[in-house]
Structures are given as structure tokens and as C-alpha cells.
Amino acid sequence: MYQNTLTLVGTMATDVVAASTDEGVRLARFRLMLTRRHRDRVSKSYVNADPTFVSVVCWRRLAENVLASLRRGDPVIVTGRLNVRIIDRDNRPRTVVEIDASAVGPDLNRVEASPARSEQGTAA
């Protein structure tokens, strides 16, 4: 089976929202804003194109760590599976584009970060 894994670089457009499934599995959601920059030939300067927004869903430990570490406005890199589905909202079909994240971290091209390592994460 194919997995459509992709990596997106953007800015957190919303704060992280925590939730749990009926079975008690923790999850966290946020919206990622992607803005393409291009050079305007007339003004000879770089300008931002219209932003694209994508929902990101994190599960279990990743959800806990994203919730504890990241906030709206933070530059991040997200890797995960692409999910596109159609839902019915107010009797109108709506396309939802979502990333089921396998990794989320700060974009070190734009910020500095110091990881806080847990006892589990240290090398033997």
C-alpha cells in the first residue's frame, strides 16, 4: 500500500487544541499556514502569494509534546500522511485537507530551539 508522505514548512496559524478520542487516545490539532514567496518582476522585490491553510492532527506522545512546546506564530516543519476527504456540512459538500503528522518540529532556519530531553530519550 502506498503512503503519501509529505513535508511542509510553514507557520502555525492557530494555537494547538487538545482533545481525546472516546477510547482515551490523546490528539492535538492546529492549522498550518503555507506562504509561497516569489520575485515580482515589476517591483524587483519578493512578495508573498496568498496563503494556503492545512489542518494538522498529532496523536499520542507527539500530541502531548506539540501541545507543550509550540504556539501560534511558531515556524514549524511538519511531516506526515496526506488525507483528503469530503464531509457534509450544512447540506453542502466540503473538502478537508489534513496532515496526519508523524513528526513536528521548529524550523531552525527561522528560530533557535533547545530540546528538553526526557529520561527515555537519552542514549545509553
C-alpha positions as CSV (number, residue, x, y, z in Angstrom):
1,M,0.0,0.0,0.0
2,Y,1.3,3.5,-0.9
3,Q,1.6,6.2,1.7
4,N,1.5,9.8,0.5
5,T,4.1,11.2,3.0
6,L,5.0,14.8,2.6
7,T,6.9,17.5,4.5
8,L,5.5,21.0,4.8
9,V,7.3,24.1,6.1
10,G,5.1,26.9,7.4
11,T,3.8,28.9,10.3
12,M,1.3,27.8,13.0
13,A,-1.8,29.8,12.2
14,T,-3.7,28.7,15.4
15,D,-2.8,27.6,18.8
16,V,-2.8,23.8,19.5
17,V,-6.2,22.4,20.6
18,A,-6.1,19.2,22.7
19,A,-8.8,16.5,22.6
20,S,-9.2,12.8,23.3
21,T,-11.0,10.0,21.4
22,D,-13.7,8.0,23.0
23,E,-11.1,5.4,23.8
24,G,-9.0,8.0,25.6
25,V,-6.3,8.4,22.9
26,R,-4.9,12.0,23.1
27,L,-4.8,14.1,20.0
28,A,-3.8,17.7,19.1
29,R,-4.9,19.8,16.2
30,F,-3.6,23.0,14.7
31,R,-3.8,24.9,11.4
32,L,-0.6,25.4,9.4
33,M,-0.2,28.4,7.1
34,L,2.0,27.9,4.0
35,T,3.0,31.1,2.1
36,R,4.9,30.9,-1.1
37,R,7.3,33.8,-1.9
38,H,8.1,34.8,-5.4
39,R,10.0,37.6,-7.1
40,D,7.9,40.3,-8.6
41,R,9.4,41.3,-12.0
42,V,7.9,44.8,-11.9
43,S,9.0,45.9,-8.4
44,K,12.0,43.6,-8.4
45,S,11.3,42.5,-4.8
46,Y,10.0,39.4,-3.2
47,V,6.3,39.2,-2.4
48,N,4.1,36.7,-0.6
49,A,1.5,34.8,-2.5
50,D,-1.9,34.1,-1.0
51,P,-1.5,31.7,2.0
52,T,-2.7,28.1,2.0
53,F,-4.1,26.6,5.2
54,V,-3.8,22.9,6.1
55,S,-5.1,21.2,9.2
56,V,-2.6,19.1,11.2
57,V,-3.5,16.2,13.5
58,C,-1.0,14.8,16.0
59,W,-1.5,11.6,18.1
60,R,-0.4,10.3,21.5
61,R,3.1,11.4,22.6
62,L,3.5,13.7,19.6
63,A,0.3,15.4,20.6
64,E,1.5,16.0,24.1
65,N,4.8,17.3,23.0
66,V,3.3,19.7,20.4
67,L,0.8,20.9,23.0
68,A,3.6,21.6,25.5
69,S,6.1,23.1,23.0
70,L,4.5,25.1,20.2
71,R,2.3,28.1,19.9
72,R,0.5,30.1,17.2
73,G,3.0,32.1,15.1
74,D,5.8,29.5,15.5
75,P,7.7,28.5,12.3
76,V,7.4,24.7,12.0
77,I,8.2,21.7,9.8
78,V,5.5,19.0,9.6
79,T,6.0,15.5,8.1
80,G,3.0,13.1,7.8
81,R,0.4,11.5,5.6
82,L,-1.9,13.5,3.4
83,N,-5.6,12.9,4.0
84,V,-8.2,14.4,1.7
85,R,-11.8,13.7,2.5
86,I,-15.2,15.2,1.7
87,I,-17.6,16.0,4.6
88,D,-21.2,17.2,4.6
89,R,-21.6,20.5,6.4
90,D,-24.9,22.3,6.3
91,N,-26.0,20.0,3.4
92,R,-23.1,21.1,1.3
93,P,-20.0,19.0,0.5
94,R,-16.8,20.4,1.8
95,T,-13.2,19.2,1.0
96,V,-11.0,18.8,4.1
97,V,-7.2,18.6,3.6
98,E,-5.5,17.2,6.7
99,I,-2.0,16.0,7.6
100,D,-1.8,13.1,9.9
101,A,1.6,14.1,11.4
102,S,4.4,11.7,12.2
103,A,6.8,14.5,13.2
104,V,6.6,18.2,14.0
105,G,9.4,20.5,15.0
106,P,10.6,24.1,14.9
107,D,12.0,25.4,11.7
108,L,15.6,26.1,12.7
109,N,16.1,28.3,9.7
110,R,13.9,30.8,11.4
111,V,14.3,30.2,15.1
112,E,16.6,28.7,17.7
113,A,15.4,25.8,19.9
114,S,16.9,23.8,22.7
115,P,15.3,20.4,23.1
116,A,14.3,19.3,26.6
117,R,15.2,15.6,26.7
118,S,13.3,13.1,28.8
119,E,15.0,10.2,30.6
120,Q,13.5,7.9,27.9
121,G,15.2,9.9,25.1
122,T,18.7,9.8,26.4
123,A,21.3,7.4,24.9
124,A,22.6,4.5,27.0
